[in-house]
């Protein structure tokens, strides 16, 4: 009994001791104000390492998130574009050579900053430029990346990506300049422009849908990370505004009849055309062992040596006296490229030929002022001899015309697009035009709004310099009617549906050719001046260019 009591007393004593020790520990953990002291790690190294580990985790996650969402491509700068009004063209003189070293010391870019281009924008340029080269493969697909990593076509130490970077710089520089000027001129995008952008986005959405991927995924394959619909839309808006300024410059270049006629009189044969017949006798040069193999591309005759080819050509020439005999003799020898040649087309006849696209010898003979109808000759060419018969030389006065149209298609299988309903809709649109300003600009807005011709709707329904035979007969007949006047509008039905046609005017082919030539020369001078005063520099973000 006493033993049990002693044991119980020992247990109580031990419990009191443990409780007292706990109270003492808690007391030590309290501050003077009675609250619990903060826990401190006496090991500073451990504390610092812990902080660094946390920071590394945060930074790593941030970097992963930025890469995953293309934030660095979206915000990192690839290029800065500047306009230097004081830039001057340099010439290679001895004086320039002496100052070359001094010029190298002053490498800081000069001029007013007119644009900063992100890596995402640069990659959109790359995606567009590379489509043809990569044969449809996205620049940021594995196939595209493998192609971009192939050796450069110009620099033994570079890659195809480096080659395309140079092209991107040129597009970016001119685009930035035009965008800058457009803003200075107060140009803005209108409803038709926005519809064009919407149409571009919709086409990409359609392609993505056909590929069973989202638009965002499709854009990342074509244009790389960081390019979503919003970024692409902003890019398209910027470049469309730049295009509006470029078009404004183009439209400002006009030339009067005196200037055009003077240009023609300086060299008529540069614009005249000829019709002629020809037949080629292929021959092989056996005078050297290194002569190339010659194939009979223009002749059904077997390949022989040059002397025999000349003899055959001369015999052929002696037998032909007019176009009919020329055609008969050619038929005896066989038609050219019989498997691919249109059986209804005369293979020996060439029409509307220009001197610029002929060999010098052929051009000089055909365009000689001494030439008479049915003159004939044999001309030596690379790989054989050509028998030529002159028919006529003329100033091309064929009419080319400009017009706008709104197409409303007909589909009898669609109850909403029957002939009757489509005609009624065309008449409603015409009435809307007639009740408005009745200008080309007003018609263009309606074309953007209503036309079903995807090839011209976004451009206000406009087609320029249409030659005879390019459009369906009913359309052409309306536009080439001698009574037609600029500004005439009418509904014309063709196999495509109902066209509301706005006629803008006609010019003769030779006249249009010269106007375009003069315009191209002036535009080239303008572009050279812009290139002189505009410079582009690469920024740190360029290291992300063309890379996923």
ABEGO torsion letter per residue (X at the ends): XAAAAAAAAAAAAAAAAAAAAAAAAAAAABBAAGBBBBBBBABAAAAAAAAAAAAAAAAAAAAAAAAAAGAAAAABBABBBBBBAABBBBBBBAAAAAAAAAAAABABBBEBBABBBBAAAAAAAAAAAAAAAAGGBBAABAAAAAAAABBBAABAABBAAAAAAAAAAAAAAAAAAAAAAAAAAGBBBBAAAAAAAAAAAAAAAAAAAAAGBBAAAAAAAAAEBGBBAAAAAAAAAAAAAAAAAAAAAAAABBBBAAAAAAAAAABAAAABBBBBBBBBBBBBBAABAABBBBBBAABABBBBBAAAAAAAAAAAAAABABAAAAAAAAAAAEBBGAAABBAABBAABBBGBBAAABBAAAAAAAABAABBBGBBBBBBBBGEBBBBBBABBBBBABBBBBBBBBBBBBBAABAAABAAAAAAAAAAAAAAAAABAGBAAAAAAAAAAABABAAAAAAGGBBBGBBBGABBAAAAAAAABAABBBGBBBBBBBAAEBBBBBBAEBBBAAAAAAAAAAAAAAAAAAAAAAAAABBBBBBAAAAABGBX
